[in-house]
Amino acid sequence: MARSFRFYASQVAAGLIVALPQTIYWRFARGSWVVYSYGDEGFSNWASPYLAEVLLAPENGLLPYAPAFLLLPCALVVLFRQERATAWLLFVLLFAVIYSCAAWHVWTFGCSYGLRPLVQYTPFLAMGLWALIDRWRNHASSVRFVVVSLLVLPCIVNYLAMLHYDVCYSSGSWDWGPWARNIFEAFLGKAAF
């Protein structure tokens, strides 16, 4: 019991060391130890989140700009067979983050290339993909080639399309025209449609 208490006490101490400078700054600058810095912005769509848009919309959805996330369900199944607790933790964490993004008052999070709040969570995708790649490591070289291609080719296309991105889509969440133009321009240069 003493060992687990020491572990939790050290976690609390580490959290305080990280949080203390920010709270001291808020106390000095705003007169309060805790400050909600987003003003009138918030999670106003909890009851009706924009899940389809967050995942699929060409305006700033996750999958059109980060297609490697399409492999996540397969990766979670493989990881579930190896380490159930880790698979459940990743699933719950990613679901909570995606739901939170969908509940934010502006699901697009402004003009960006893809769903930028999920950028810091791609290491969790990498954990799942590592289990998937490790599972397929001993398979035939053709299977490995397909798996690597499924990861590398979308990354190259995505990078090239990013170079032709027009900053904002003003035509609506489900207009695939600007997204298709970026993909087209990634391979063939500037287009006038």
Backbone as CSV, one residue per row, in Angstrom:
resi,resn,N_x,N_y,N_z,CA_x,CA_y,CA_z,C_x,C_y,C_z
1,MET,0.823,-1.196,0.000,0.000,0.000,0.000,0.865,1.257,0.000
2,ALA,1.994,1.223,0.725,2.856,2.405,0.794,3.450,2.733,-0.569
3,ARG,3.747,1.656,-1.326,4.334,1.896,-2.647,3.332,2.577,-3.571
4,SER,2.070,2.159,-3.593,1.074,2.771,-4.457,0.795,4.205,-4.007
5,PHE,0.821,4.462,-2.693,0.637,5.843,-2.220,1.776,6.720,-2.713
6,ARG,3.007,6.220,-2.656,4.162,6.980,-3.153,4.030,7.275,-4.645
7,PHE,3.564,6.292,-5.396,3.383,6.477,-6.835,2.385,7.600,-7.107
8,TYR,1.219,7.549,-6.450,0.200,8.566,-6.686,0.636,9.925,-6.166
9,ALA,1.335,9.946,-5.057,1.834,11.217,-4.529,2.836,11.847,-5.493
10,SER,3.693,11.022,-6.097,4.654,11.574,-7.055,3.946,12.094,-8.308
11,GLN,2.843,11.437,-8.721,2.077,11.914,-9.873,1.431,13.262,-9.570
12,VAL,0.880,13.403,-8.389,0.279,14.675,-7.980,1.346,15.759,-7.903
13,ALA,2.491,15.434,-7.361,3.583,16.409,-7.274,4.040,16.839,-8.669
14,ALA,4.164,15.893,-9.583,4.563,16.233,-10.959,3.518,17.129,-11.605
15,GLY,2.242,16.836,-11.395,1.174,17.680,-11.939,1.223,19.090,-11.381
16,LEU,1.486,19.212,-10.089,1.595,20.537,-9.477,2.789,21.315,-10.017
17,ILE,3.901,20.642,-10.229,5.083,21.306,-10.781,4.794,21.853,-12.174
18,VAL,4.026,21.101,-12.958,3.681,21.548,-14.305,2.649,22.673,-14.255
19,ALA,1.634,22.568,-13.397,0.534,23.530,-13.369,0.850,24.798,-12.591
20,LEU,1.699,24.734,-11.624,1.953,25.876,-10.747,2.405,27.146,-11.478
21,PRO,3.356,27.092,-12.404,3.748,28.339,-13.089,2.585,29.013,-13.817
22,GLN,1.711,28.223,-14.461,0.569,28.811,-15.169,-0.416,29.448,-14.205
23,THR,-0.716,28.769,-13.101,-1.663,29.335,-12.143,-1.100,30.591,-11.480
24,ILE,0.188,30.621,-11.216,0.816,31.832,-10.660,0.705,32.979,-11.652
25,TYR,0.934,32.682,-12.934,0.794,33.717,-13.960,-0.633,34.245,-13.997
26,TRP,-1.643,33.346,-14.005,-3.031,33.782,-14.026,-3.368,34.628,-12.800
27,ARG,-2.861,34.238,-11.654,-3.118,35.004,-10.423,-2.531,36.408,-10.552
28,PHE,-1.329,36.493,-11.096,-0.668,37.788,-11.276,-1.375,38.622,-12.351
29,ALA,-1.707,38.025,-13.485,-2.260,38.768,-14.620,-3.753,39.023,-14.516
30,ARG,-4.523,38.064,-13.968,-5.980,38.177,-13.965,-6.603,38.234,-12.577
31,GLY,-5.818,37.985,-11.544,-6.345,38.036,-10.187,-7.048,36.765,-9.732
32,SER,-6.965,35.707,-10.519,-7.600,34.441,-10.173,-6.632,33.306,-10.471
33,TRP,-6.732,32.241,-9.686,-5.837,31.111,-9.874,-6.194,30.281,-11.113
34,VAL,-7.468,30.278,-11.470,-7.929,29.536,-12.644,-8.707,30.495,-13.537
35,VAL,-8.377,30.506,-14.825,-9.009,31.415,-15.781,-9.463,30.622,-17.002
36,TYR,-10.713,30.868,-17.429,-11.200,30.288,-18.679,-10.828,31.266,-19.786
37,SER,-9.831,30.932,-20.562,-9.250,31.886,-21.510,-9.950,31.946,-22.861
38,TYR,-11.019,31.164,-23.067,-11.690,31.164,-24.362,-12.874,32.117,-24.444
39,GLY,-13.162,32.861,-23.389,-14.250,33.837,-23.435,-15.600,33.187,-23.659
40,ASP,-16.301,33.580,-24.743,-17.632,33.055,-25.040,-17.591,31.740,-25.820
41,GLU,-16.409,31.258,-26.144,-16.296,30.012,-26.896,-16.441,28.832,-25.939
42,GLY,-16.927,27.728,-26.479,-17.059,26.553,-25.617,-17.662,25.380,-26.340
43,PHE,-18.026,24.361,-25.561,-18.583,23.118,-26.087,-20.104,23.218,-26.093
44,SER,-20.643,23.948,-27.035,-22.089,24.187,-27.079,-22.853,23.111,-27.847
45,ASN,-22.163,22.139,-28.422,-22.831,21.110,-29.221,-22.744,19.719,-28.593
46,TRP,-22.735,19.640,-27.257,-22.646,18.334,-26.594,-23.810,17.432,-26.985
47,ALA,-25.018,18.004,-27.060,-26.199,17.198,-27.350,-26.303,16.803,-28.824
48,SER,-25.728,17.603,-29.700,-25.786,17.297,-31.137,-24.424,17.580,-31.771
49,PRO,-23.463,16.723,-31.498,-22.115,16.954,-32.014,-22.041,16.740,-33.530
50,TYR,-21.092,17.350,-34.151,-20.868,17.250,-35.591,-19.894,16.100,-35.886
51,LEU,-20.265,14.895,-35.506,-19.378,13.742,-35.662,-19.102,13.416,-37.134
52,ALA,-20.123,13.422,-37.967,-19.913,13.111,-39.389,-18.977,14.138,-40.027
53,GLU,-19.171,15.404,-39.706,-18.324,16.449,-40.264,-16.891,16.318,-39.776
54,VAL,-16.727,16.075,-38.484,-15.385,15.958,-37.913,-14.623,14.794,-38.544
55,LEU,-15.312,13.724,-38.835,-14.640,12.563,-39.404,-14.510,12.622,-40.923
56,LEU,-15.528,13.124,-41.626,-15.588,12.910,-43.070,-15.643,14.159,-43.947
57,ALA,-16.005,15.310,-43.426,-16.231,16.487,-44.271,-14.938,16.984,-44.914
58,PRO,-15.017,17.374,-46.177,-13.819,17.889,-46.848,-13.391,19.260,-46.335
59,GLU,-14.246,19.942,-45.599,-13.866,21.271,-45.108,-12.694,21.203,-44.138
60,ASN,-12.739,20.325,-43.182,-11.628,20.141,-42.240,-11.712,18.809,-41.526
61,GLY,-12.402,17.858,-42.087,-12.582,16.561,-41.441,-11.278,15.792,-41.292
62,LEU,-11.290,14.833,-40.413,-10.088,14.062,-40.101,-9.652,13.162,-41.250
63,LEU,-10.544,12.331,-41.747,-10.146,11.301,-42.715,-9.743,11.829,-44.101
64,PRO,-10.356,12.883,-44.630,-9.866,13.382,-45.925,-8.429,13.915,-45.867
65,TYR,-7.992,14.345,-44.695,-6.657,14.934,-44.581,-5.659,14.056,-43.844
66,ALA,-6.145,13.057,-43.163,-5.265,12.112,-42.467,-5.795,10.699,-42.705
67,PRO,-5.704,10.216,-43.956,-6.297,8.916,-44.275,-5.651,7.739,-43.548
68,ALA,-4.498,7.928,-42.938,-3.891,6.844,-42.163,-4.798,6.436,-41.004
69,PHE,-5.674,7.339,-40.571,-6.609,7.007,-39.495,-7.623,5.945,-39.931
70,LEU,-7.741,5.698,-41.242,-8.614,4.617,-41.718,-8.123,3.252,-41.253
71,LEU,-6.834,3.133,-40.976,-6.270,1.871,-40.500,-6.462,1.670,-38.995
72,LEU,-6.927,2.698,-38.309,-7.049,2.618,-36.854,-7.976,1.494,-36.376
73,PRO,-9.147,1.263,-36.977,-9.969,0.150,-36.486,-9.248,-1.198,-36.564
74,CYS,-8.563,-1.454,-37.678,-7.796,-2.705,-37.797,-6.704,-2.767,-36.733
75,ALA,-6.038,-1.647,-36.543,-4.959,-1.597,-35.554,-5.488,-1.853,-34.152
76,LEU,-6.650,-1.286,-33.830,-7.217,-1.496,-32.497,-7.641,-2.949,-32.293
77,VAL,-8.134,-3.606,-33.344,-8.501,-5.022,-33.222,-7.262,-5.855,-32.919
78,VAL,-6.178,-5.610,-33.663,-4.933,-6.351,-33.423,-4.394,-6.053,-32.031
79,LEU,-4.400,-4.795,-31.640,-3.908,-4.416,-30.317,-4.781,-5.011,-29.225
80,PHE,-6.095,-5.100,-29.475,-7.006,-5.685,-28.495,-6.655,-7.142,-28.224
81,ARG,-6.216,-7.848,-29.248,-5.819,-9.251,-29.069,-4.522,-9.381,-28.283
82,GLN,-3.679,-8.349,-28.346,-2.391,-8.393,-27.651,-2.473,-7.780,-26.267
83,GLU,-3.034,-6.594,-26.181,-3.110,-5.863,-24.907,-4.456,-5.171,-24.800
84,ARG,-5.396,-5.834,-24.186,-6.762,-5.304,-24.106,-6.836,-3.944,-23.435
85,ALA,-6.153,-3.796,-22.333,-6.242,-2.535,-21.590,-5.745,-1.364,-22.428
86,THR,-4.647,-1.549,-23.135,-4.110,-0.481,-23.971,-5.062,-0.162,-25.119
87,ALA,-5.636,-1.182,-25.739,-6.574,-0.971,-26.843,-7.805,-0.202,-26.364
88,TRP,-8.350,-0.599,-25.222,-9.508,0.116,-24.682,-9.153,1.551,-24.324
89,LEU,-7.993,1.744,-23.740,-7.563,3.095,-23.387,-7.443,3.975,-24.625
90,LEU,-6.811,3.462,-25.683,-6.687,4.223,-26.923,-8.051,4.515,-27.537
91,PHE,-8.917,3.517,-27.558,-10.252,3.707,-28.127,-11.027,4.781,-27.366
92,VAL,-11.057,4.671,-26.054,-11.799,5.635,-25.233,-11.196,7.033,-25.367
93,LEU,-9.875,7.128,-25.333,-9.224,8.427,-25.451,-9.531,9.077,-26.797
94,LEU,-9.357,8.340,-27.881,-9.606,8.913,-29.205,-11.082,9.234,-29.407
95,PHE,-11.975,8.392,-28.893,-13.396,8.699,-28.990,-13.723,9.982,-28.225
96,ALA,-13.178,10.126,-27.030,-13.445,11.327,-26.234,-12.914,12.583,-26.925
97,VAL,-11.738,12.486,-27.521,-11.158,13.649,-28.203,-11.979,13.997,-29.441
98,ILE,-12.359,12.996,-30.226,-13.159,13.257,-31.426,-14.530,13.816,-31.049
99,TYR,-15.138,13.266,-30.010,-16.434,13.774,-29.551,-16.307,15.215,-29.052
100,SER,-15.232,15.500,-28.338,-15.021,16.864,-27.856,-14.855,17.842,-29.019
101,CYS,-14.111,17.437,-30.034,-13.949,18.296,-31.216,-15.291,18.529,-31.894
102,ALA,-16.112,17.487,-31.967,-17.424,17.598,-32.605,-18.390,18.436,-31.776
103,ALA,-18.153,18.548,-30.482,-19.019,19.326,-29.611,-18.590,20.797,-29.495
104,TRP,-17.403,21.126,-29.974,-16.918,22.516,-29.904,-17.825,23.400,-30.743
105,HIS,-17.978,24.660,-30.355,-18.950,25.538,-31.005,-18.665,25.751,-32.492
106,VAL,-17.425,25.635,-32.924,-17.069,25.683,-34.345,-16.216,24.446,-34.609
107,TRP,-16.848,23.393,-35.123,-16.163,22.111,-35.268,-14.966,22.197,-36.198
108,THR,-14.917,23.156,-37.134,-13.801,23.267,-38.078,-12.553,23.842,-37.430
109,PHE,-12.708,24.481,-36.293,-11.601,25.125,-35.581,-10.913,26.154,-36.470
110,GLY,-11.715,26.867,-37.256,-11.175,27.915,-38.122,-10.538,27.331,-39.368
111,CYS,-9.814,28.168,-40.040,-9.163,27.754,-41.287,-7.897,26.971,-40.954
112,SER,-7.871,25.735,-41.407,-6.679,24.918,-41.218,-6.716,23.808,-42.251
113,TYR,-5.654,23.098,-42.347,-5.589,21.965,-43.261,-5.863,20.709,-42.463
114,GLY,-7.110,20.305,-42.408,-7.488,19.141,-41.624,-7.866,19.512,-40.205
115,LEU,-8.119,18.515,-39.421,-8.590,18.717,-38.047,-7.399,18.926,-37.116
116,ARG,-6.991,20.170,-36.960,-5.749,20.455,-36.234,-5.754,20.084,-34.755
117,PRO,-6.903,20.055,-34.044,-6.828,19.631,-32.643,-6.401,18.175,-32.462
118,LEU,-6.480,17.368,-33.522,-6.081,15.973,-33.398,-4.621,15.728,-33.722
119,VAL,-3.906,16.751,-34.109,-2.496,16.582,-34.480,-1.696,15.995,-33.321
120,GLN,-1.920,16.488,-32.127,-1.133,16.011,-30.992,-1.510,14.601,-30.556
121,TYR,-2.575,14.036,-31.141,-2.988,12.680,-30.782,-2.539,11.634,-31.807
122,THR,-1.829,12.042,-32.847,-1.350,11.067,-33.830,-0.356,10.060,-33.233
123,PRO,0.385,10.372,-32.179,1.196,9.303,-31.572,0.361,8.133,-31.062
124,PHE,-0.873,8.392,-30.657,-1.748,7.296,-30.234,-2.127,6.431,-31.431
125,LEU,-2.336,7.074,-32.587,-2.545,6.314,-33.812,-1.317,5.466,-34.100
126,ALA,-0.147,6.055,-33.928,1.101,5.330,-34.190,1.231,4.103,-33.296
127,MET,0.777,4.197,-32.049,0.828,3.033,-31.151,-0.006,1.889,-31.707
128,GLY,-1.211,2.217,-32.189,-2.057,1.185,-32.766,-1.481,0.638,-34.056
129,LEU,-0.950,1.525,-34.896,-0.371,1.080,-36.161,0.867,0.226,-35.941
130,TRP,1.607,0.511,-34.888,2.788,-0.309,-34.592,2.365,-1.753,-34.328
131,ALA,1.294,-1.935,-33.576,0.801,-3.292,-33.310,0.361,-3.961,-34.610
132,LEU,-0.286,-3.194,-35.494,-0.733,-3.743,-36.766,0.444,-4.139,-37.652
133,ILE,1.420,-3.264,-37.759,2.596,-3.552,-38.589,3.392,-4.718,-38.014
134,ASP,3.517,-4.752,-36.706,4.230,-5.861,-36.069,3.516,-7.192,-36.333
135,ARG,2.202,-7.160,-36.351,1.414,-8.379,-36.630,1.671,-8.864,-38.048
136,TRP,1.790,-7.929,-38.992,1.972,-8.271,-40.401,3.442,-8.421,-40.798
137,ARG,4.328,-8.226,-39.861,5.764,-8.273,-40.149,6.204,-9.638,-40.670
138,ASN,5.647,-10.688,-40.145,6.065,-12.033,-40.539,5.292,-12.578,-41.738
139,HIS,4.409,-11.769,-42.315,3.664,-12.203,-43.489,4.517,-12.058,-44.736
140,ALA,3.976,-12.485,-45.836,4.686,-12.416,-47.119,5.054,-10.974,-47.445
141,SER,6.094,-10.820,-48.249,6.561,-9.479,-48.598,5.492,-8.698,-49.346
142,SER,4.600,-9.357,-50.062,3.535,-8.636,-50.763,2.573,-7.979,-49.778
143,VAL,2.292,-8.651,-48.676,1.422,-8.073,-47.648,2.103,-6.866,-47.014
144,ARG,3.372,-7.001,-46.711,4.118,-5.864,-46.147,4.134,-4.696,-47.120
145,PHE,4.307,-4.967,-48.403,4.316,-3.909,-49.414,2.980,-3.175,-49.441
146,VAL,1.886,-3.915,-49.370,0.558,-3.298,-49.376,0.376,-2.427,-48.134
147,VAL,0.783,-2.934,-46.985,0.628,-2.175,-45.742,1.451,-0.888,-45.781
148,VAL,2.685,-0.996,-46.191,3.543,0.198,-46.264,2.984,1.177,-47.291
149,SER,2.499,0.676,-48.399,1.910,1.548,-49.422,0.683,2.271,-48.886
150,LEU,-0.133,1.552,-48.103,-1.318,2.171,-47.517,-0.969,3.306,-46.561
151,LEU,0.228,3.284,-46.032,0.664,4.359,-45.141,1.436,5.451,-45.871
152,VAL,2.340,5.074,-46.757,3.234,6.045,-47.395,2.545,6.820,-48.509
153,LEU,1.818,6.153,-49.379,1.196,6.831,-50.512,0.234,7.941,-50.073
154,PRO,-0.683,7.701,-49.143,-1.545,8.808,-48.700,-0.756,9.956,-48.065
155,CYS,0.336,9.642,-47.405,1.157,10.708,-46.814,1.766,11.593,-47.896
156,ILE,2.246,10.985,-48.959,2.831,11.761,-50.059,1.760,12.606,-50.735
157,VAL,0.610,11.994,-51.047,-0.481,12.736,-51.687,-0.939,13.877,-50.782
158,ASN,-1.069,13.591,-49.503,-1.500,14.606,-48.544,-0.509,15.760,-48.478
159,TYR,0.752,15.461,-48.454,1.776,16.507,-48.413,1.725,17.369,-49.671
160,LEU,1.634,16.735,-50.834,1.571,17.499,-52.082,0.300,18.349,-52.153
161,ALA,-0.823,17.797,-51.688,-2.076,18.562,-51.682,-1.986,19.741,-50.726
162,MET,-1.298,19.561,-49.624,-1.145,20.640,-48.656,-0.432,21.840,-49.266
163,LEU,0.487,21.588,-50.188,1.215,22.676,-50.836,0.311,23.527,-51.718
164,HIS,-0.843,22.999,-52.122,-1.774,23.727,-52.982,-3.025,24.171,-52.243
165,TYR,-3.027,24.082,-50.949,-4.197,24.415,-50.140,-4.471,25.906,-50.188
166,ASP,-5.746,26.286,-50.334,-6.139,27.692,-50.463,-6.460,28.365,-49.132
167,VAL,-6.084,27.855,-48.046,-6.241,28.399,-46.702,-7.624,28.162,-46.103
168,CYS,-8.699,28.540,-46.764,-10.040,28.350,-46.212,-10.993,27.831,-47.269
169,TYR,-11.920,26.987,-46.852,-13.011,26.575,-47.732,-14.221,27.419,-47.354
170,SER,-14.670,28.238,-48.258,-15.814,29.100,-47.956,-17.098,28.564,-48.562
171,SER,-17.047,27.401,-49.195,-18.212,26.898,-49.912,-19.046,25.902,-49.108
172,GLY,-18.713,25.623,-47.895,-19.515,24.724,-47.074,-18.782,23.458,-46.684
173,SER,-19.317,22.791,-45.684,-18.660,21.622,-45.117,-18.558,20.445,-46.074
174,TRP,-19.562,20.271,-46.936,-19.624,19.072,-47.765,-19.324,19.329,-49.231
175,ASP,-18.710,20.449,-49.557,-18.328,20.714,-50.940,-16.974,20.066,-51.207
176,TRP,-16.967,19.020,-52.023,-15.745,18.268,-52.298,-14.896,18.916,-53.380
177,GLY,-15.396,19.962,-54.033,-14.667,20.608,-55.126,-13.289,21.118,-54.733
178,PRO,-13.180,21.953,-53.702,-11.849,22.452,-53.320,-10.889,21.336,-52.894
179,TRP,-11.405,20.331,-52.212,-10.563,19.205,-51.797,-10.062,18.443,-53.011
180,ALA,-10.962,18.162,-53.958,-10.579,17.450,-55.178,-9.581,18.275,-55.990
181,ARG,-9.783,19.596,-56.015,-8.843,20.466,-56.733,-7.450,20.367,-56.115
182,ASN,-7.366,20.328,-54.792,-6.061,20.194,-54.137,-5.386,18.880,-54.508
183,ILE,-6.153,17.802,-54.540,-5.587,16.505,-54.922,-5.137,16.549,-56.385
184,PHE,-5.978,17.125,-57.256,-5.645,17.247,-58.677,-4.372,18.067,-58.863
185,GLU,-4.294,19.209,-58.175,-3.130,20.090,-58.299,-1.874,19.464,-57.707
186,ALA,-2.052,18.561,-56.769,-0.887,17.891,-56.190,-0.123,17.111,-57.252
187,PHE,-0.825,16.601,-58.239,-0.193,15.803,-59.286,0.038,16.564,-60.582
188,LEU,-0.850,17.500,-60.911,-0.792,18.121,-62.232,-0.558,19.626,-62.223
189,GLY,-0.329,20.220,-61.073,-0.087,21.659,-61.011,-1.385,22.433,-60.893
190,LYS,-1.325,23.747,-60.962,-2.467,24.627,-60.767,-3.595,24.318,-61.736
191,ALA,-4.833,24.369,-61.216,-6.020,24.122,-62.029,-6.963,25.297,-61.873
192,ALA,-7.826,25.504,-62.858,-8.737,26.643,-62.840,-10.179,26.195,-62.684
193,PHE,-10.459,25.222,-61.843,-11.863,24.849,-61.608,-12.191,24.942,-60.145
